[in-house]
Amino acid sequence: MAKAITNKIKRELEEYRILLRSIPAAVVTLFVVSVICMNLLANKTLLQLEWIALDGGILISWLSFMCMDMITKHFGAKASNTISLLAAAINLLTCLIFFVASAIPSNANDYSAFNGIFGGTWFILMGSTAAFLASAVINNGLNRIIGRLFRKNPDGKLAFATRSYISTFVAQFLDNFIFSVIVFVICAPIFWAGFHWTVLQCATCALTGAVAELIMEIAFSPIAYRITMRWKKEAVGKEYLEFIEKEKKK
Protein backbone atom coordinates (compact mmCIF):
# COMPACT_ATOMS: atom_id res chain seq x y z
CA MET A 1 0.00 0.00 0.00
CA ALA A 2 2.76 2.43 1.00
CA LYS A 3 4.74 1.51 -2.12
CA ALA A 4 1.71 2.15 -4.32
CA ILE A 5 1.21 5.58 -2.75
CA THR A 6 4.90 6.40 -3.21
CA ASN A 7 4.80 5.36 -6.86
CA LYS A 8 1.66 7.44 -7.35
CA ILE A 9 3.35 10.51 -5.88
CA LYS A 10 6.46 9.98 -8.02
CA ARG A 11 4.32 9.62 -11.13
CA GLU A 12 2.40 12.81 -10.36
CA LEU A 13 5.60 14.74 -9.73
CA GLU A 14 7.09 13.48 -12.97
CA GLU A 15 3.94 14.44 -14.84
CA TYR A 16 4.06 17.89 -13.24
CA ARG A 17 7.69 18.45 -14.24
CA ILE A 18 7.00 17.40 -17.81
CA LEU A 19 3.94 19.64 -17.96
CA LEU A 20 5.91 22.70 -16.85
CA ARG A 21 8.45 21.99 -19.58
CA SER A 22 5.73 21.55 -22.18
CA ILE A 23 3.34 24.51 -21.82
CA PRO A 24 4.62 27.66 -23.55
CA ALA A 25 6.03 30.06 -20.95
CA ALA A 26 4.16 33.07 -22.35
CA VAL A 27 0.78 31.48 -21.65
CA VAL A 28 1.70 30.44 -18.11
CA THR A 29 3.11 33.91 -17.44
CA LEU A 30 -0.01 35.69 -18.68
CA PHE A 31 -2.17 33.32 -16.68
CA VAL A 32 -0.29 33.84 -13.41
CA VAL A 33 -0.06 37.62 -13.85
CA SER A 34 -3.78 37.86 -14.59
CA VAL A 35 -4.60 35.92 -11.41
CA ILE A 36 -2.40 38.24 -9.33
CA CYS A 37 -3.94 41.33 -10.95
CA MET A 38 -7.46 40.01 -10.33
CA ASN A 39 -6.68 39.80 -6.63
CA LEU A 40 -5.41 43.40 -6.52
CA LEU A 41 -8.16 44.88 -8.66
CA ALA A 42 -10.86 43.16 -6.59
CA ASN A 43 -10.08 45.63 -3.79
CA LYS A 44 -11.87 48.38 -5.71
CA THR A 45 -15.62 48.57 -6.32
CA LEU A 46 -16.11 50.18 -9.73
CA LEU A 47 -19.88 50.51 -9.57
CA GLN A 48 -22.50 50.05 -6.87
CA LEU A 49 -26.20 50.57 -7.44
CA GLU A 50 -29.22 48.98 -5.75
CA TRP A 51 -29.34 46.17 -8.28
CA ILE A 52 -25.75 45.85 -9.49
CA ALA A 53 -22.19 46.15 -8.22
CA LEU A 54 -18.91 45.56 -10.05
CA ASP A 55 -15.35 45.24 -8.81
CA GLY A 56 -12.15 45.84 -10.73
CA GLY A 57 -11.38 42.16 -11.18
CA ILE A 58 -13.72 41.92 -14.18
CA LEU A 59 -11.24 43.95 -16.23
CA ILE A 60 -8.77 41.09 -16.48
CA SER A 61 -10.40 37.86 -15.33
CA TRP A 62 -11.37 37.02 -18.93
CA LEU A 63 -7.66 36.55 -19.70
CA SER A 64 -7.31 33.91 -16.99
CA PHE A 65 -10.21 31.91 -18.39
CA MET A 66 -8.99 32.22 -21.97
CA CYS A 67 -5.60 30.83 -20.92
CA MET A 68 -7.34 27.96 -19.13
CA ASP A 69 -9.43 27.23 -22.24
CA MET A 70 -6.30 27.09 -24.39
CA ILE A 71 -4.49 24.78 -21.98
CA THR A 72 -7.54 22.53 -21.61
CA LYS A 73 -7.99 22.28 -25.38
CA HIS A 74 -4.42 21.21 -26.06
CA PHE A 75 -3.17 19.59 -22.85
CA GLY A 76 -6.37 18.50 -21.11
CA ALA A 77 -8.43 19.52 -18.10
CA LYS A 78 -6.05 17.98 -15.56
CA ALA A 79 -3.16 20.02 -16.92
CA SER A 80 -5.23 23.19 -16.72
CA ASN A 81 -6.26 22.40 -13.13
CA THR A 82 -2.60 21.84 -12.24
CA ILE A 83 -1.54 25.19 -13.68
CA SER A 84 -4.46 26.84 -11.89
CA LEU A 85 -3.17 25.49 -8.57
CA LEU A 86 0.29 26.80 -9.46
CA ALA A 87 -1.15 30.24 -10.26
CA ALA A 88 -3.08 30.30 -6.97
CA ALA A 89 0.05 29.32 -5.03
CA ILE A 90 2.14 32.03 -6.71
CA ASN A 91 -0.62 34.54 -6.01
CA LEU A 92 -0.60 33.63 -2.31
CA LEU A 93 3.18 33.95 -2.19
CA THR A 94 3.00 37.33 -3.92
CA CYS A 95 0.37 38.52 -1.46
CA LEU A 96 2.58 37.42 1.42
CA ILE A 97 5.50 39.43 0.02
CA PHE A 98 3.23 42.44 -0.49
CA PHE A 99 2.01 42.13 3.10
CA VAL A 100 5.55 41.96 4.49
CA ALA A 101 6.55 45.02 2.43
CA SER A 102 3.52 46.97 3.66
CA ALA A 103 4.19 45.99 7.29
CA ILE A 104 7.79 47.25 7.28
CA PRO A 105 7.78 50.79 8.71
CA SER A 106 9.34 53.65 6.75
CA ASN A 107 9.91 57.31 7.55
CA ALA A 108 10.83 58.24 3.98
CA ASN A 109 7.28 59.24 3.05
CA ASP A 110 3.60 58.62 3.75
CA TYR A 111 2.98 55.11 2.44
CA SER A 112 -0.48 54.63 3.91
CA ALA A 113 -2.09 54.37 0.47
CA PHE A 114 0.57 51.90 -0.68
CA ASN A 115 0.19 49.84 2.49
CA GLY A 116 -3.59 49.86 2.21
CA ILE A 117 -3.52 48.47 -1.33
CA PHE A 118 -0.59 46.07 -1.22
CA GLY A 119 -1.08 45.05 2.38
CA GLY A 120 -4.27 43.42 1.21
CA THR A 121 -7.29 42.21 3.09
CA TRP A 122 -7.29 38.62 4.28
CA PHE A 123 -10.93 37.90 3.46
CA ILE A 124 -10.57 39.31 -0.08
CA LEU A 125 -7.62 36.98 -0.61
CA MET A 126 -9.59 34.07 0.88
CA GLY A 127 -12.65 34.83 -1.26
CA SER A 128 -10.73 35.32 -4.47
CA THR A 129 -8.68 32.14 -3.98
CA ALA A 130 -11.70 29.98 -3.15
CA ALA A 131 -13.74 31.40 -6.02
CA PHE A 132 -10.89 31.07 -8.51
CA LEU A 133 -10.08 27.45 -7.68
CA ALA A 134 -13.75 26.40 -7.74
CA SER A 135 -14.43 28.16 -11.03
CA ALA A 136 -11.22 26.82 -12.57
CA VAL A 137 -12.21 23.21 -11.92
CA ILE A 138 -15.73 23.89 -13.26
CA ASN A 139 -14.43 25.72 -16.33
CA ASN A 140 -11.87 23.09 -17.26
CA GLY A 141 -14.20 20.15 -16.64
CA LEU A 142 -17.10 21.69 -18.55
CA ASN A 143 -14.79 22.68 -21.40
CA ARG A 144 -13.58 19.09 -21.71
CA ILE A 145 -17.10 17.61 -21.55
CA ILE A 146 -18.44 19.94 -24.24
CA GLY A 147 -15.40 19.27 -26.40
CA ARG A 148 -16.20 15.55 -26.41
CA LEU A 149 -19.53 16.28 -28.08
CA PHE A 150 -17.74 17.39 -31.27
CA ARG A 151 -16.49 13.99 -32.37
CA LYS A 152 -16.56 14.68 -36.11
CA ASN A 153 -14.55 17.89 -35.99
CA PRO A 154 -13.10 18.41 -32.49
CA ASP A 155 -10.52 20.90 -33.75
CA GLY A 156 -12.94 23.10 -35.68
CA LYS A 157 -13.69 26.72 -34.88
CA LEU A 158 -17.25 25.89 -33.83
CA ALA A 159 -16.04 23.29 -31.35
CA PHE A 160 -13.48 25.64 -29.83
CA ALA A 161 -15.94 28.53 -29.62
CA THR A 162 -18.75 26.46 -28.11
CA ARG A 163 -16.64 24.79 -25.45
CA SER A 164 -14.87 28.05 -24.57
CA TYR A 165 -17.90 30.34 -24.49
CA ILE A 166 -20.19 28.07 -22.48
CA SER A 167 -17.56 27.00 -19.96
CA THR A 168 -16.31 30.57 -19.55
CA PHE A 169 -19.77 32.03 -18.98
CA VAL A 170 -20.79 29.42 -16.41
CA ALA A 171 -17.47 29.46 -14.57
CA GLN A 172 -17.18 33.26 -14.64
CA PHE A 173 -20.65 33.60 -13.16
CA LEU A 174 -19.82 31.19 -10.34
CA ASP A 175 -16.42 32.83 -9.78
CA ASN A 176 -17.96 36.28 -9.46
CA PHE A 177 -20.86 35.08 -7.32
CA ILE A 178 -18.78 33.01 -4.88
CA PHE A 179 -16.29 35.83 -4.45
CA SER A 180 -18.97 38.49 -3.98
CA VAL A 181 -20.89 36.48 -1.40
CA ILE A 182 -17.79 35.62 0.65
CA VAL A 183 -16.35 39.14 0.59
CA PHE A 184 -19.26 41.56 0.36
CA VAL A 185 -22.12 39.64 2.01
CA ILE A 186 -20.38 37.63 4.72
CA CYS A 187 -17.16 39.48 5.62
CA ALA A 188 -17.52 43.14 4.61
CA PRO A 189 -20.37 43.99 7.02
CA ILE A 190 -18.19 42.75 9.88
CA PHE A 191 -14.81 44.20 8.95
CA TRP A 192 -15.73 47.24 6.81
CA ALA A 193 -18.05 49.11 9.19
CA GLY A 194 -21.30 47.97 7.67
CA PHE A 195 -20.35 48.23 3.98
CA HIS A 196 -21.95 45.35 2.11
CA TRP A 197 -23.59 44.12 -1.05
CA THR A 198 -26.95 42.40 -1.16
CA VAL A 199 -27.30 38.89 -2.57
CA LEU A 200 -29.16 40.47 -5.51
CA GLN A 201 -26.20 42.75 -6.15
CA CYS A 202 -23.90 39.74 -5.99
CA ALA A 203 -26.05 37.83 -8.49
CA THR A 204 -26.35 40.75 -10.90
CA CYS A 205 -22.64 41.50 -10.50
CA ALA A 206 -21.88 37.88 -11.30
CA LEU A 207 -24.19 37.88 -14.32
CA THR A 208 -23.07 41.25 -15.67
CA GLY A 209 -19.44 40.40 -15.09
CA ALA A 210 -19.84 37.03 -16.81
CA VAL A 211 -21.42 38.71 -19.84
CA ALA A 212 -18.71 41.39 -19.99
CA GLU A 213 -15.94 38.83 -19.64
CA LEU A 214 -17.59 36.57 -22.23
CA ILE A 215 -17.65 39.47 -24.69
CA MET A 216 -13.94 39.99 -24.13
CA GLU A 217 -13.23 36.31 -24.68
CA ILE A 218 -15.32 36.29 -27.85
CA ALA A 219 -13.26 39.21 -29.11
CA PHE A 220 -9.94 37.49 -28.44
CA SER A 221 -10.88 33.81 -28.93
CA PRO A 222 -9.93 33.80 -32.64
CA ILE A 223 -6.37 34.53 -31.53
CA ALA A 224 -6.55 31.81 -28.89
CA TYR A 225 -7.90 29.34 -31.48
CA ARG A 226 -5.07 30.09 -33.92
CA ILE A 227 -2.52 29.64 -31.17
CA THR A 228 -3.87 26.23 -30.15
CA MET A 229 -3.93 25.13 -33.79
CA ARG A 230 -0.32 26.23 -34.15
CA TRP A 231 0.53 24.25 -31.02
CA LYS A 232 -0.97 21.14 -32.59
CA LYS A 233 0.75 21.72 -35.92
CA GLU A 234 4.13 22.26 -34.28
CA ALA A 235 3.62 19.38 -31.81
CA VAL A 236 3.99 21.67 -28.80
CA GLY A 237 3.99 19.68 -25.57
CA LYS A 238 4.63 16.39 -27.36
CA GLU A 239 6.55 15.00 -24.40
CA TYR A 240 3.66 15.60 -22.01
CA LEU A 241 0.97 14.31 -24.38
CA GLU A 242 2.95 11.14 -25.04
CA PHE A 243 3.49 10.66 -21.31
CA ILE A 244 -0.28 10.90 -20.69
CA GLU A 245 -1.06 8.44 -23.47
CA LYS A 246 1.54 6.02 -22.13
CA GLU A 247 0.06 6.21 -18.63
CA LYS A 248 -3.46 5.57 -19.97
CA LYS A 249 -2.30 2.33 -21.58
CA LYS A 250 -0.88 0.94 -18.35
N, C-alpha and C positions, 0 to 999 in steps of 0.2 A: 504493500500500500504506500509506504513512505517512498519507495523507489519510483513508483508510478507518478506520485506527486512531484518528485524531483525532476523526472524526465519531462513532465508537463510544463514545469516552470522554465526549464532549459529551452524547451521548444518555443515557448511564448517569447522568451528573451531573444532567441535567435530570429524569430519572425519579426520582432520589433526592430532589431538592428538592421535587418535587410530592408524593412519598410522605410526606415529613415534614410537609407542609402538610395532608395528607389524613387521616392516622390520628389519632383523638382523643388529645389530650395525656394524659388520665388513664390510658389503657391503656399508653402508652409509658412514662409515669412509674412506674407499678406494676411494669412489666416490668423496667426498669432497676434500680429499688430492690431488687426481689427477687433479681436476679442479684448485686448487691453484697452483700446480706445472706447469700446462700448462701455466698459466699466467706469471709465472716467467721465464720459459724456452723460451717463445715467444720473450723475449728481445734479444735473440741471433740468428743471421742468421748463419746456419750451412754450407750452400752452396749457392753460387750465380753465375750462368752462364748466358749467353744471353737468354737461353730458359727455365731455371729452377732456382728456389730458394727455399730453405727449412729453416724453423726455428725450434728451439729446441722443440717446443710444440708437434711435431709429435712423439716424443719418448714415450709419456705417454698418449696422447689423446685417444688411443685405449681402455685403461682401463676404462675411463669415459663412453664410448659408450657400452662396455661390461656390465658394471654395470647397465646402463639404460635398456639394452636388458633383463637382468635378472629380473629387477623390473617390466618391462612391461609385460613379460611373466607370472609372477606369480600374480602380484597385479594390473596390468592394466596400460594403457597409462596415465590416469589422475594422478595416484600415482607417476609414473615416472616423469611427468611434475612438480609435486609438490616438489619432492625431488631435481629436477634440479634447481628450484627457490631457495630452501633452500641452495644448494651448491653455487649458484651465490651470494646470500646474504652473506654467510660466507666468500666467496672469497673477496667481496668488503670490509667487515669489516677487514679482514686480511690485505688487501692492505692499508687500512687507518692506522692501527697500524704500519705497516712497514714504511709508510710515516712519521708518527709522530716520530718514532725512528730515521729515517734518518735525520729529520729536527732538532733534538736536538743536539746542538753543544757539542763537546768533545775535550779536549786537551790531552787525554791519548795517542792518536796515530793518524795516518793518515787514516781516514775512508772514503776517497773519493770513493774508489771502492765499499765499502759496501753501502754507500749512493746512489751511482749511480744505483746499482742493486735493492736494497730493497726500495729505494725511489720511484721507478717506473716511468712510463711515462703515463700521463693521457689518451692519445689517444690509447695506447696499451691496457690499461684496458678497455676503452670504446669499442674498436674493438673486444677484446676477449669476453667481456660480451655479446655484441649484437650477435656475431656469435654463441656463445655457446647456448644462449637461443633459437635462431631461429633454429639451427640444432637439439637441443634437442626435440623441438616440432615436427619437421619433422621426426626425427628418431623414436620417440615413436608412432606417429600416423601411419607411414608407417609400422612399426613392427606389430602393432595391425591389420591393414588392411590385410596384407599378411597372418598373422596367421589365420584369419577367412576363408581363402581359403582352409585350411586343416581341413575340417569338419570330415573326417573319422578317422584321427589320429592326432589330434592337439598337442598331447604331444610327438610325435615321434621325432627322431633325425633329420629327413629330414625337418620337419616343423620348428624346432628350428633353424637349420642351415640356411634355406632359408630366414626366416623372419629376422634373425640377420644379415646375410651377405649383403643382399640387402639394408636393412634400414641403416646399418652402412656405406656402401660405398657411398650411396647417401648423407646422412647427413654429413659424414666426408668431402666429396668434397665441399659441400655448406659451412660448417664451415670454412674450410681452405680458400676458395675463398672469402667469406665475410670478414673474418679477414684480409686477405692480401690486399684486395682492400681498406678497411678503413684505415689501418695502413700505408702500403707501397706505395699506389698510391695516396691517398688523403692527408694524414697528413705528412708523412715523408718528402716529398719535401719541405714542409713549415717549419717544425721544426727541421729537421736534415740536414740542409745545402745542400740541393739538392739530398741527398741519396734517391733512390726510386727503386721500382720494376715496370716493365711494366705489362700491363694487361695479356700479354702472359705468363710472368713469374708467375703471380698470378694463372692463369689457370693451368699451368703445375705443379706448386707447389701443388695446390689443388688436381690435379689428381694423382700425384706421392705420395703425402702424404696419400690420400685415399687408394691407392693400398697398401702402406706400412702398414698402420694401419689395413687394412682388413686382410693382411697376419698375423699380430699379433693376431687379433681376431680369425682367423681360427685356429691358433696354440693353443689358450687357450679356445676356445669355448667348447670343450669336457668337460672341468672342469666346466664351467659355466652351461652346460646342466645337468651334474650330480648334481650340487648344487640345481638347480631349481626343479629337480625331487625329491630330498631329501626333499626340502621344502614342496612339495605337499604330499609326503608320511607321513611326520611328522606334517602335518596340520599347518605349519608355517603361521602366519598372519591370523588365523581363525577368530579372532575377527573383523578384518578389512573387510575381504571378506564377512562375514555374515552381517555386517553393510551395505555394498554396495548392497547386494542382497535385504536386507530389504527395503532400500531406493528406489530401482527400482520398488518394488511392490506397493509403495504408489501411 
